[in-house]
Structure formats: C-alpha cells, structure tokens
Amino acid sequence: MSAGSVSRFELTLSLKGKAEAKLELIRHLAPKTVGAILRCLPLEGNAHMMGTSIAFMDTSLSTGGEKLKSKFKKGDVGFLASNGSICFFLEDVQSAKPMTLVGRITSNIETLCQARPGDIFTLGQAGT
C-alpha cells in the first residue's frame, strides 16, 4: 500500500487499453468500507458513465453504508452500498442516492471521461 501511512492508500484505476488515473482511499472517512475494498483488491468491473458527471464500476462488494452523504465534489470517490458500485465523481454532484465517501482521485481525472459501454475498470495497488 502507500508507504509511511496507515490511513491513506494509493491505488491505480485503469480503463483497460485507454487510460489510467491515481486515487487514494482514506481510512478515516469510512474505516469498514475502505477495509472491505482493500481486502478485495484487485477489483475489476464493467465501466459505466452516468451522464458526464459520474463514472462508476460494478463490483461484488457487499458492505453496508457508512457515514452516508449526498453532496460530492469533483474528484471524490464514493461507494454505493445498494449495488456495490464504486463511483468516481467527475463534477460536483448532488446525488439522489446517499453514498459512502471513501477517497479522492489524485491525478488524471479527465481520462475517466473516456469510459464507453463494454470497457473494463481495474482498481489495484499503485505500482503493481
């Protein structure tokens, strides 16, 4: 994981064959949810776009909501417990469904806009 920190974990989000972004999961935002995601790495799932404001990936994660919120800023990473999706916010959003904030995209957020139907997101440890 991230060198020198037990609360921030650097990850790579790849859009297979197209792009790569860096993000960090932050344990104090949602300790149980972040722990569940970290234990399941690497994760791979279908890439989806919700308009131009949210990119998300399907996962098989099953964990409850934690510290739910509805307002997200550009660059936030959220977890939607109802269907196990990890969401990447490309714009400021007032979400209709409350989600768990788990981290931030730290680089190349604009590359996630390239997601198209049939694409695959892969989320894994940085540097692997």
Order of alpha helices (4+ residues) and beta strands (2+ residues): beta-beta-alpha-beta-beta-beta-beta-beta-beta-beta
